[in-house]
Amino acid sequence: MKATFQTLSLLALAIPIVITSPASIRSTDDSINESKLDSDKLSLTELADPSDVAARGKCIDITFVSDNPQWNYKFNGDWGEGSGNVGALNTKTLCGSGAMFVGEQTPANGLGAASGGNTKLECTVKGDGKKDNVCDVSVVDGYSLSMHCTGFPASEIGGTANLFNLGNCPDVNNHGHTCVNHNGHTNNAAQFFKNGGRYWYQDDTAVKTTFKGTPKVKCSISK
């Protein structure tokens, strides 16, 4: 019996006893919660590859407001290839360099293609707080709906006026209710595209906003 007691005593000495403090338990729980929050944030981003953790810092939140929730959007570039309804009020986290086309037609009917003639938001977000980020509202390919974006530190972009009410469109795409800008890439855009707001209407214009950080941006989409 004495030998057995001595053996058990030796075993007890050989097994390390770890005492976990309440603070370390809280720290572990906090890490789990922070990891979950990061995962949730990543799931909200419109990334071509949602597993690209490095790209999460190169993002901007934009709230879109529209007169008609049934209007459509189509992404390209780093923003992926997603599409859907604009919605009456919709906030999206957009990362890297990409574009968002808007219009009444669907992607199957030309939305997102250069030949479709759609208004589009373009941004390059570098995200480190030191480099310049750039956004513009372009009608270089054509005009479909007005888009006016505010909240940038320097200047607003786009416009609120319906260009169809301000001038004659040189080439109406009736299927998509758009005006195609055939000469936007030859720096000879028609006057129709120059009539209202701060749009990028041909390649040699510089109607854009440059900013650092991640301002709270709102883009209003209307006829």
Backbone as JSON, one array per atom type, in Angstrom:
{
  "sequence": "MKATFQTLSLLALAIPIVITSPASIRSTDDSINESKLDSDKLSLTELADPSDVAARGKCIDITFVSDNPQWNYKFNGDWGEGSGNVGALNTKTLCGSGAMFVGEQTPANGLGAASGGNTKLECTVKGDGKKDNVCDVSVVDGYSLSMHCTGFPASEIGGTANLFNLGNCPDVNNHGHTCVNHNGHTNNAAQFFKNGGRYWYQDDTAVKTTFKGTPKVKCSISK",
  "N": [[0.84, -1.21, 0.0], [1.99, 1.15, 0.8], [3.93, 1.46, -1.19], [2.33, 1.81, -3.42], [1.18, 4.3, -2.83], [3.43, 5.94, -2.91], [4.05, 5.73, -5.63], [1.83, 6.96, -6.85], [2.19, 9.51, -5.86], [4.55, 10.31, -7.15], [3.66, 10.32, -9.79], [1.83, 12.41, -9.69], [3.53, 14.55, -9.3], [4.76, 14.61, -11.78], [2.88, 15.44, -13.62], [1.97, 18.39, -15.12], [0.29, 21.17, -13.7], [-2.03, 23.41, -14.85], [-3.11, 26.6, -14.29], [-5.7, 28.56, -15.18], [-6.32, 31.91, -15.57], [-9.14, 34.12, -14.96], [-8.95, 36.41, -16.56], [-7.45, 35.61, -18.79], [-9.22, 33.85, -19.92], [-11.28, 35.58, -20.66], [-9.85, 37.03, -22.56], [-9.42, 35.11, -24.53], [-12.07, 34.63, -25.31], [-12.68, 37.18, -26.32], [-10.98, 37.25, -28.52], [-12.11, 35.3, -30.11], [-14.61, 36.47, -30.6], [-13.8, 38.81, -31.98], [-12.66, 37.64, -34.2], [-14.93, 36.53, -35.36], [-16.36, 38.86, -35.97], [-14.66, 39.99, -37.89], [-14.91, 38.04, -39.84], [-17.63, 38.3, -40.48], [-17.63, 40.9, -41.52], [-16.05, 40.54, -43.77], [-17.7, 38.93, -45.29], [-19.53, 40.72, -46.22], [-18.31, 42.25, -48.14], [-17.88, 43.19, -51.58], [-16.09, 41.4, -53.14], [-13.97, 40.03, -55.7], [-12.66, 37.74, -54.95], [-13.56, 36.49, -52.05], [-11.89, 35.48, -50.07], [-9.65, 36.96, -50.01], [-7.93, 38.38, -47.82], [-6.14, 40.49, -47.57], [-7.19, 42.46, -49.13], [-9.22, 43.61, -47.71], [-8.71, 45.97, -46.36], [-8.75, 47.85, -48.3], [-11.15, 49.28, -48.92], [-14.37, 50.88, -49.36], [-17.32, 52.19, -47.97], [-20.4, 52.62, -49.47], [-23.47, 54.18, -49.67], [-26.35, 53.63, -51.48], [-29.03, 55.31, -52.92], [-32.17, 55.26, -54.44], [-34.7, 56.27, -56.85], [-36.21, 54.3, -57.9], [-36.52, 51.1, -56.92], [-36.34, 48.89, -58.58], [-34.53, 49.3, -60.6], [-31.43, 48.28, -62.11], [-28.1, 46.98, -61.28], [-24.67, 46.35, -62.19], [-21.63, 44.87, -61.52], [-18.06, 45.18, -62.16], [-14.51, 44.37, -62.55], [-12.44, 44.53, -59.59], [-14.64, 44.48, -57.99], [-16.09, 42.33, -58.51], [-18.45, 40.2, -60.3], [-21.06, 40.57, -59.77], [-24.63, 41.23, -59.8], [-27.86, 42.87, -59.74], [-30.85, 44.24, -58.22], [-30.93, 47.77, -57.68], [-32.2, 48.81, -55.41], [-34.09, 50.62, -52.87], [-32.72, 51.72, -50.74], [-29.48, 51.02, -50.03], [-26.55, 49.79, -48.76], [-23.25, 49.22, -49.66], [-20.12, 47.54, -49.39], [-17.29, 48.23, -51.02], [-14.39, 47.17, -52.65], [-10.98, 47.75, -53.58], [-10.22, 48.22, -57.07], [-12.79, 49.03, -59.21], [-15.97, 48.96, -61.02], [-19.37, 50.13, -61.2], [-22.13, 49.66, -63.0], [-25.24, 51.2, -63.86], [-28.74, 50.95, -64.64], [-31.84, 50.6, -66.54], [-32.09, 48.29, -67.96], [-31.27, 44.74, -68.01], [-28.31, 42.69, -67.22], [-28.32, 40.74, -69.22], [-29.42, 42.09, -71.31], [-27.55, 43.94, -72.04], [-26.6, 45.57, -69.95], [-23.77, 46.77, -68.33], [-22.02, 46.3, -70.38], [-19.8, 47.95, -72.69], [-21.04, 48.77, -74.99], [-23.6, 49.06, -74.13], [-24.17, 51.53, -73.06], [-24.32, 52.71, -70.44], [-24.56, 54.7, -67.43], [-21.91, 54.86, -65.05], [-20.32, 54.18, -61.9], [-17.01, 54.61, -60.91], [-14.21, 53.52, -59.07], [-11.02, 53.64, -57.47], [-9.63, 52.28, -54.78], [-7.15, 52.5, -52.51], [-6.5, 52.34, -49.85], [-4.62, 52.55, -47.6], [-4.63, 54.85, -46.13], [-2.77, 56.77, -46.69], [-2.16, 56.91, -49.39], [-3.58, 58.25, -52.45], [-7.0, 57.88, -53.08], [-9.42, 57.39, -55.68], [-12.45, 58.41, -57.25], [-15.04, 58.48, -59.75], [-17.92, 59.49, -61.69], [-18.9, 58.1, -64.57], [-19.77, 58.8, -67.96], [-18.65, 58.02, -70.25], [-18.97, 55.76, -71.81], [-21.68, 55.94, -72.15], [-24.98, 57.2, -71.27], [-27.44, 56.48, -68.81], [-28.97, 56.66, -66.36], [-29.23, 59.32, -63.97], [-26.58, 59.95, -61.65], [-25.5, 60.92, -58.54], [-22.99, 61.62, -56.35], [-22.03, 62.18, -53.04], [-20.23, 63.36, -50.09], [-17.54, 63.04, -50.18], [-14.31, 64.37, -49.26], [-13.22, 66.41, -50.92], [-14.74, 67.06, -53.38], [-18.0, 66.75, -54.92], [-19.36, 64.27, -57.17], [-20.69, 63.43, -60.44], [-24.18, 63.98, -61.26], [-27.48, 65.47, -60.8], [-29.42, 66.02, -62.65], [-31.62, 64.93, -65.29], [-30.24, 63.95, -68.18], [-31.53, 63.53, -70.58], [-33.51, 65.37, -70.57], [-32.22, 67.71, -71.02], [-31.03, 67.95, -73.47], [-30.54, 66.74, -76.9], [-30.2, 63.36, -77.5], [-27.63, 61.78, -79.33], [-27.65, 59.1, -80.12], [-29.94, 56.97, -79.36], [-30.41, 54.13, -77.44], [-32.9, 52.22, -77.62], [-33.68, 49.79, -76.59], [-32.43, 49.59, -74.16], [-32.97, 51.97, -72.95], [-31.04, 54.01, -72.98], [-28.39, 56.4, -73.74], [-26.0, 56.15, -76.09], [-22.54, 56.77, -76.01], [-20.63, 57.27, -78.49], [-18.29, 58.58, -79.1], [-16.82, 59.03, -76.86], [-14.37, 57.88, -76.2], [-12.72, 58.96, -78.03], [-12.31, 61.52, -77.45], [-14.24, 63.32, -78.33], [-16.85, 63.8, -77.47], [-20.4, 64.14, -77.71], [-22.39, 67.13, -77.22], [-24.55, 66.56, -75.61], [-23.67, 64.9, -73.48], [-22.25, 66.62, -71.94], [-23.82, 68.37, -70.64], [-24.9, 68.45, -67.97], [-24.0, 68.56, -64.48], [-21.16, 66.93, -62.88], [-19.78, 64.95, -64.63], [-17.64, 62.38, -65.92], [-17.02, 62.6, -69.13], [-15.54, 62.19, -71.45], [-12.36, 60.81, -72.54], [-10.24, 62.65, -72.07], [-11.02, 64.33, -70.05], [-11.04, 65.37, -66.59], [-12.82, 64.88, -64.49], [-13.22, 64.08, -61.49], [-12.95, 62.82, -58.1], [-10.57, 63.04, -55.57], [-9.22, 61.46, -52.73], [-8.25, 60.66, -49.34], [-8.29, 57.96, -46.96], [-11.46, 56.71, -45.67], [-14.24, 57.99, -46.42], [-17.74, 58.67, -45.6], [-19.91, 57.89, -47.99], [-22.58, 58.82, -50.17], [-24.61, 57.87, -52.83], [-26.94, 59.03, -55.06], [-29.43, 57.81, -57.2], [-31.25, 58.46, -60.08], [-33.85, 59.32, -62.48]],
  "CA": [[0.0, 0.0, 0.0], [2.92, 2.27, 0.87], [4.54, 1.59, -2.53], [1.33, 2.38, -4.33], [1.05, 5.73, -2.48], [4.61, 6.63, -3.43], [3.93, 5.77, -7.1], [0.86, 7.99, -7.18], [2.8, 10.81, -5.55], [5.48, 10.61, -8.24], [2.86, 10.66, -10.98], [1.26, 13.73, -9.48], [4.6, 15.53, -9.52], [5.14, 14.61, -13.21], [1.81, 16.03, -14.43], [1.89, 19.84, -14.86], [-1.04, 21.71, -13.39], [-2.18, 24.72, -15.47], [-4.19, 27.4, -13.7], [-6.11, 29.59, -16.15], [-6.94, 33.06, -14.91], [-10.36, 34.63, -15.63], [-8.58, 37.41, -17.57], [-7.05, 34.94, -20.03], [-10.43, 33.29, -20.52], [-11.94, 36.69, -21.35], [-9.05, 37.37, -23.72], [-9.7, 34.11, -25.56], [-13.41, 34.9, -25.82], [-12.63, 38.39, -27.13], [-10.35, 36.92, -29.81], [-13.1, 34.58, -30.92], [-15.62, 37.44, -31.04], [-13.2, 39.68, -32.99], [-12.52, 36.85, -35.41], [-16.25, 36.42, -35.97], [-16.71, 40.15, -36.57], [-13.89, 40.13, -39.13], [-15.51, 37.15, -40.82], [-18.89, 38.9, -40.93], [-17.32, 42.06, -42.37], [-15.56, 40.06, -45.05], [-18.8, 38.39, -46.08], [-20.3, 41.83, -46.78], [-17.58, 42.94, -49.19], [-18.13, 42.72, -52.93], [-14.77, 41.07, -53.66], [-13.91, 38.94, -56.67], [-12.26, 36.59, -54.15], [-13.84, 36.87, -50.67], [-10.85, 35.02, -49.17], [-8.51, 37.87, -50.12], [-7.95, 39.17, -46.59], [-5.35, 41.7, -47.76], [-7.98, 43.48, -49.83], [-10.27, 44.17, -46.86], [-8.38, 47.33, -45.98], [-8.87, 48.72, -49.47], [-12.6, 49.28, -49.13], [-15.15, 52.07, -49.04], [-18.76, 51.94, -47.83], [-21.21, 53.57, -50.23], [-24.92, 53.99, -49.57], [-27.05, 53.97, -52.72], [-30.45, 55.68, -52.77], [-32.73, 55.37, -55.79], [-36.13, 56.53, -57.01], [-36.88, 53.08, -58.36], [-35.77, 49.94, -56.45], [-36.24, 47.85, -59.61], [-33.39, 49.52, -61.49], [-30.42, 47.24, -61.94], [-26.68, 47.31, -61.29], [-23.77, 45.28, -62.61], [-20.25, 45.15, -61.14], [-16.92, 44.5, -62.8], [-13.23, 44.63, -61.9], [-12.27, 43.92, -58.28], [-15.92, 44.41, -57.31], [-16.71, 41.07, -58.89], [-19.36, 40.18, -61.45], [-22.41, 40.52, -59.23], [-25.65, 42.11, -60.37], [-29.13, 42.78, -59.04], [-31.62, 45.49, -58.14], [-30.29, 48.84, -56.92], [-32.87, 48.94, -54.12], [-34.42, 51.97, -52.46], [-31.63, 52.14, -49.87], [-28.63, 49.85, -50.02], [-25.15, 50.11, -48.49], [-22.34, 48.17, -50.11], [-18.7, 47.71, -49.13], [-16.64, 47.99, -52.31], [-12.96, 47.06, -52.37], [-10.05, 47.74, -54.71], [-10.56, 49.0, -58.27], [-13.92, 48.42, -59.91], [-17.01, 49.83, -61.58], [-20.76, 49.73, -61.0], [-23.03, 50.18, -64.03], [-26.64, 51.25, -63.45], [-29.65, 51.14, -65.76], [-33.15, 49.94, -66.5], [-32.01, 46.97, -68.57], [-30.57, 43.7, -67.26], [-27.05, 42.31, -67.86], [-28.59, 39.97, -70.43], [-29.8, 43.04, -72.36], [-26.48, 44.9, -72.3], [-26.11, 46.3, -68.78], [-22.39, 46.41, -67.99], [-21.18, 46.28, -71.58], [-19.5, 49.29, -73.21], [-22.02, 49.09, -76.03], [-24.91, 49.25, -73.52], [-24.37, 52.95, -72.84], [-24.82, 52.96, -69.08], [-23.84, 55.48, -66.43], [-21.21, 53.96, -64.13], [-19.45, 54.67, -60.85], [-15.7, 53.98, -60.96], [-13.36, 53.88, -57.94], [-9.8, 52.92, -57.12], [-9.43, 52.49, -53.35], [-5.86, 51.9, -52.15], [-6.83, 51.91, -48.51], [-3.7, 52.6, -46.47], [-4.76, 56.12, -45.46], [-1.75, 57.71, -47.15], [-2.23, 57.03, -50.85], [-4.8, 58.86, -52.97], [-8.09, 57.1, -53.66], [-10.07, 58.17, -56.75], [-13.76, 57.98, -57.75], [-15.72, 59.35, -60.71], [-19.13, 58.96, -62.34], [-18.53, 58.17, -65.99], [-20.7, 58.58, -69.08], [-17.78, 57.86, -71.43], [-19.62, 54.75, -72.65], [-23.05, 56.37, -72.39], [-25.78, 57.67, -70.12], [-28.7, 55.77, -68.6], [-29.64, 57.3, -65.24], [-28.36, 60.26, -63.28], [-25.98, 59.47, -60.4], [-24.88, 62.04, -57.85], [-22.32, 61.07, -55.16], [-21.56, 63.2, -52.11], [-19.58, 62.86, -48.88], [-16.09, 63.08, -50.36], [-13.75, 65.59, -48.67], [-12.87, 67.46, -51.88], [-15.81, 67.5, -54.28], [-19.0, 65.77, -55.32], [-19.21, 63.8, -58.56], [-21.94, 63.1, -61.1], [-25.17, 65.05, -61.32], [-28.86, 65.12, -60.45], [-30.33, 66.3, -63.77], [-31.83, 63.93, -66.33], [-29.63, 64.51, -69.39], [-32.49, 63.46, -71.68], [-34.33, 66.59, -70.51], [-31.37, 68.87, -71.26], [-30.52, 67.99, -74.84], [-30.9, 65.63, -77.79], [-29.25, 62.25, -77.53], [-27.26, 61.46, -80.71], [-27.9, 57.7, -80.45], [-30.73, 56.36, -78.3], [-30.52, 52.68, -77.43], [-34.26, 52.09, -77.1], [-33.82, 48.54, -75.85], [-31.97, 49.78, -72.79], [-33.3, 53.32, -72.5], [-29.77, 54.68, -72.75], [-27.8, 57.17, -74.83], [-24.65, 55.6, -76.29], [-21.52, 57.77, -76.28], [-19.7, 56.62, -79.43], [-17.05, 59.33, -79.25], [-16.21, 59.31, -75.56], [-12.98, 57.43, -76.15], [-11.94, 59.7, -79.03], [-12.3, 62.9, -76.94], [-15.12, 64.14, -79.15], [-18.19, 63.49, -77.0], [-21.46, 65.07, -78.09], [-22.76, 68.1, -76.2], [-25.52, 65.9, -74.73], [-23.01, 64.33, -72.31], [-21.57, 67.68, -71.2], [-24.81, 69.36, -70.23], [-25.28, 68.57, -66.56], [-23.25, 67.92, -63.42], [-19.71, 66.69, -62.96], [-19.57, 63.62, -65.19], [-16.48, 62.11, -66.79], [-17.74, 62.33, -70.37], [-14.6, 61.72, -72.47], [-11.12, 60.36, -71.91], [-9.3, 63.7, -71.67], [-11.53, 65.14, -68.94], [-10.55, 64.92, -65.29], [-13.91, 65.15, -63.53], [-13.12, 63.01, -60.51], [-12.64, 63.28, -56.76], [-9.42, 62.36, -54.98], [-9.36, 61.53, -51.28], [-7.57, 59.66, -48.5], [-9.18, 57.41, -45.94], [-12.73, 56.09, -46.09], [-15.37, 58.85, -46.07], [-19.09, 58.1, -45.74], [-20.36, 58.36, -49.31], [-23.94, 58.48, -50.59], [-24.87, 58.08, -54.26], [-28.37, 59.05, -55.39], [-29.67, 57.41, -58.58], [-32.57, 58.94, -60.46], [-34.07, 59.55, -63.9]],
  "C": [[0.86, 1.25, 0.0], [3.56, 2.52, -0.48], [3.59, 2.22, -3.51], [1.17, 3.87, -4.08], [2.22, 6.53, -3.03], [4.55, 6.76, -4.95], [2.97, 6.86, -7.54], [1.41, 9.37, -6.92], [3.75, 11.23, -6.64], [4.74, 11.0, -9.5], [2.27, 12.05, -10.86], [2.28, 14.81, -9.71], [4.94, 15.66, -11.0], [4.11, 15.29, -14.09], [1.71, 17.51, -14.12], [0.45, 20.27, -14.63], [-1.1, 23.13, -13.93], [-3.38, 25.43, -14.85], [-4.5, 28.53, -14.65], [-6.84, 30.71, -15.42], [-8.19, 33.5, -15.66], [-10.03, 35.62, -16.73], [-8.21, 36.75, -18.88], [-8.24, 34.32, -20.72], [-11.17, 34.37, -21.29], [-11.2, 37.07, -22.61], [-9.31, 36.42, -24.86], [-11.07, 34.35, -26.18], [-13.43, 36.11, -26.72], [-12.04, 38.11, -28.49], [-11.32, 36.21, -30.72], [-14.13, 35.55, -31.47], [-15.07, 38.34, -32.13], [-13.04, 38.94, -34.3], [-13.84, 36.72, -36.13], [-16.66, 37.72, -36.64], [-15.96, 40.36, -37.86], [-14.48, 39.27, -40.21], [-16.79, 37.72, -41.36], [-18.63, 40.07, -41.85], [-16.88, 41.59, -43.74], [-16.7, 39.55, -45.92], [-19.63, 39.49, -46.72], [-19.62, 42.49, -47.95], [-17.85, 42.32, -50.55], [-16.78, 42.45, -53.6], [-14.88, 39.97, -54.71], [-13.54, 37.65, -55.95], [-12.46, 36.94, -52.68], [-12.79, 36.41, -49.69], [-9.63, 35.93, -49.19], [-8.52, 38.82, -48.93], [-7.21, 40.48, -46.76], [-6.15, 42.82, -48.38], [-8.99, 44.16, -48.92], [-9.98, 45.61, -46.46], [-8.55, 48.33, -47.1], [-10.34, 48.85, -49.87], [-13.21, 50.63, -48.77], [-16.62, 51.67, -48.97], [-19.52, 53.03, -48.57], [-22.68, 53.2, -50.07], [-25.58, 54.49, -50.84], [-28.53, 54.21, -52.42], [-31.02, 55.85, -54.17], [-34.23, 55.64, -55.76], [-36.91, 55.25, -57.31], [-36.06, 51.86, -57.93], [-35.56, 48.86, -57.51], [-35.15, 48.12, -60.64], [-32.27, 48.54, -61.14], [-29.0, 47.8, -61.86], [-25.89, 46.09, -61.75], [-22.35, 45.71, -62.24], [-19.27, 44.6, -62.16], [-15.64, 44.93, -62.11], [-13.14, 43.92, -60.56], [-13.6, 43.77, -57.54], [-16.7, 43.16, -57.69], [-17.6, 41.2, -60.11], [-20.81, 40.15, -61.0], [-23.35, 41.51, -59.9], [-26.93, 41.93, -59.56], [-29.86, 44.1, -59.08], [-30.87, 46.51, -57.27], [-30.89, 48.93, -55.52], [-33.15, 50.39, -53.78], [-33.33, 52.56, -51.57], [-30.75, 50.93, -49.64], [-27.19, 50.28, -49.8], [-24.28, 48.93, -48.88], [-20.9, 48.54, -49.74], [-17.95, 47.27, -50.38], [-15.13, 48.12, -52.14], [-12.12, 47.05, -53.63], [-10.5, 48.64, -55.84], [-11.69, 48.31, -59.02], [-14.9, 49.45, -60.42], [-18.38, 49.24, -61.28], [-21.62, 50.43, -62.04], [-24.45, 50.19, -63.49], [-27.52, 51.49, -64.67], [-30.95, 50.41, -65.58], [-33.08, 48.53, -67.09], [-31.26, 46.01, -67.66], [-29.23, 43.4, -67.92], [-27.25, 41.54, -69.16], [-28.94, 40.88, -71.61], [-28.78, 44.17, -72.52], [-25.97, 45.68, -71.12], [-24.71, 45.82, -68.42], [-21.47, 46.34, -69.18], [-20.96, 47.7, -72.07], [-20.55, 49.73, -74.22], [-23.41, 49.37, -75.44], [-25.22, 50.7, -73.22], [-24.89, 53.31, -71.47], [-23.93, 53.9, -68.28], [-23.13, 54.5, -65.49], [-20.38, 54.73, -63.12], [-18.15, 53.9, -60.93], [-14.88, 54.44, -59.75], [-12.1, 53.03, -57.92], [-9.5, 53.27, -55.67], [-8.16, 51.75, -52.92], [-5.77, 51.61, -50.66], [-5.83, 52.04, -47.38], [-3.74, 53.93, -45.72], [-3.77, 57.17, -45.9], [-1.81, 57.95, -48.66], [-3.56, 57.64, -51.27], [-5.75, 57.8, -53.52], [-8.82, 57.99, -54.66], [-11.42, 57.55, -57.08], [-14.27, 58.96, -58.79], [-17.02, 58.68, -61.15], [-18.95, 59.19, -63.82], [-19.73, 57.97, -66.91], [-19.89, 58.46, -70.38], [-18.35, 56.8, -72.37], [-21.06, 55.14, -73.01], [-23.75, 56.76, -71.11], [-27.08, 56.89, -70.04], [-29.54, 56.47, -67.53], [-28.68, 58.32, -64.63], [-27.82, 59.61, -62.0], [-25.2, 60.62, -59.78], [-24.31, 61.53, -56.53], [-21.72, 62.18, -54.32], [-20.9, 62.53, -50.91], [-18.08, 62.8, -48.99], [-15.54, 64.38, -49.78], [-13.58, 66.73, -49.67], [-14.06, 67.95, -52.68], [-16.79, 66.37, -54.53], [-18.74, 65.35, -56.76], [-20.57, 63.42, -59.11], [-22.89, 64.27, -61.1], [-26.56, 64.54, -61.03], [-29.83, 65.29, -61.62], [-30.43, 65.11, -64.72], [-31.32, 64.51, -67.65], [-30.59, 64.46, -70.58], [-33.38, 64.7, -71.72], [-33.54, 67.84, -70.87], [-30.87, 68.99, -72.7], [-30.94, 66.78, -75.63], [-29.8, 64.58, -77.8], [-28.92, 61.9, -78.97], [-27.54, 60.01, -81.11], [-28.61, 57.02, -79.28], [-30.76, 54.85, -78.49], [-31.87, 52.36, -76.79], [-34.44, 50.83, -76.26], [-33.44, 48.73, -74.38], [-32.26, 51.13, -72.22], [-32.03, 54.08, -72.13], [-29.38, 55.52, -73.95], [-26.34, 56.74, -74.96], [-23.69, 56.73, -76.67], [-20.44, 57.15, -77.18], [-18.34, 57.31, -79.47], [-16.38, 59.68, -77.93], [-14.75, 58.95, -75.49], [-12.12, 58.07, -77.24], [-11.91, 61.19, -78.69], [-13.13, 63.85, -77.8], [-16.58, 63.85, -78.78], [-19.18, 64.56, -77.43], [-21.82, 65.98, -76.91], [-23.74, 67.51, -75.18], [-24.88, 65.45, -73.42], [-22.33, 65.39, -71.44], [-22.54, 68.63, -70.49], [-25.02, 69.5, -68.73], [-24.33, 67.89, -65.6], [-21.76, 67.79, -63.67], [-19.49, 65.22, -63.36], [-18.24, 63.56, -65.94], [-17.06, 61.69, -68.13], [-16.85, 61.96, -71.55], [-13.23, 61.54, -71.83], [-10.21, 61.49, -71.43], [-9.85, 64.63, -70.6], [-11.0, 64.57, -67.63], [-11.58, 65.23, -64.21], [-13.96, 63.96, -62.57], [-12.92, 63.63, -59.14], [-11.52, 62.41, -56.2], [-9.46, 62.54, -53.47], [-8.49, 60.47, -50.61], [-8.54, 59.16, -47.45], [-10.46, 56.85, -46.53], [-13.91, 56.96, -45.65], [-16.7, 58.11, -46.21], [-19.72, 58.71, -46.98], [-21.79, 57.93, -49.56], [-24.1, 58.82, -52.06], [-26.37, 57.96, -54.51], [-28.55, 58.77, -56.87], [-31.09, 57.78, -58.94], [-32.68, 59.01, -61.98], [-33.36, 60.8, -64.32]]
}
